[in-house]
């Protein structure tokens, strides 16, 4: 079985996230999503609209996602790849080169982002267009 792992906040889920998760899953048989915890988001000066538990529930409902685990810090990636026996690490291409250190442990693939959609844009739109 080929295992794929990816990381993210997945706040305000949109079709760009779905495209990324679908393409990640197509690279293997089992997709693990490491979801940024609320505490880790705070360390990154990010605030999610939904809590970790709510975001986890949303991701778990997607047919492409087999397992959701918490991401607590930047340093856990090597141990996650080893613990979950990931064959492939996948991230959006806006992170290109940032995780090449994982090539010693698994294949690293940077997928193109879906054009014209982002969580920031979506949150900005929702904030500015409240009824």
JONORUR-V409473 format. One record per residue. N is the residue number from 1. PHI is phi in degrees with one decimal (none if undefined). Layout:
<<N,PHI> <N,PHI>>
This chain:
<<1,none> <2,-94.4> <3,-105.9> <4,-118.7> <5,-128.5> <6,-141.2> <7,-130.7> <8,169.9> <9,-90.8> <10,49.3> <11,-91.1> <12,50.1> <13,-52.1> <14,-137.4> <15,-63.5> <16,-64.7> <17,-62.9> <18,-60.8> <19,-58.3> <20,-62.7> <21,-65.7> <22,-64.0> <23,-67.2> <24,-62.4> <25,-62.7> <26,-66.4> <27,-82.4> <28,-155.3> <29,-106.8> <30,-145.2> <31,-110.2> <32,-106.7> <33,-112.9> <34,-89.6> <35,-100.3> <36,-56.9> <37,-71.4> <38,-61.0> <39,-66.3> <40,-66.4> <41,-57.9> <42,-61.8> <43,-63.3> <44,-89.0> <45,59.4> <46,-114.8> <47,-126.7> <48,-84.6> <49,-67.4> <50,-102.5> <51,-71.6> <52,-55.1> <53,-61.6> <54,-67.4> <55,-64.4> <56,-63.1> <57,-61.0> <58,-61.2> <59,-63.1> <60,-63.7> <61,-81.2> <62,-82.3> <63,-66.6> <64,-80.3> <65,-98.1> <66,-98.6> <67,-150.8> <68,-116.1> <69,-122.8> <70,-80.1> <71,-104.9> <72,-102.3> <73,-161.6> <74,-65.2> <75,-78.9> <76,-80.0> <77,-60.3> <78,-61.4> <79,-66.7> <80,-65.7> <81,-57.6> <82,-70.7> <83,-61.0> <84,-96.0> <85,51.7> <86,-72.8> <87,-92.1> <88,-136.7> <89,-107.4> <90,-123.8> <91,-144.0> <92,-66.1> <93,-71.3> <94,-71.0> <95,-100.9> <96,-47.4> <97,88.7> <98,-70.6> <99,-118.9> <100,-63.2> <101,-62.1> <102,-78.5> <103,-61.9> <104,-72.7> <105,-118.2> <106,-165.3> <107,-74.6> <108,-116.2> <109,-127.2> <110,-108.0> <111,-94.2> <112,-62.8> <113,-75.1> <114,-72.9> <115,-64.6> <116,65.7> <117,-146.6> <118,-155.6> <119,-62.1> <120,-61.3> <121,-60.0> <122,-62.8> <123,-63.4> <124,-60.3> <125,-62.1> <126,-62.2> <127,-65.9> <128,-85.3> <129,-125.7> <130,-69.6> <131,-101.6>>
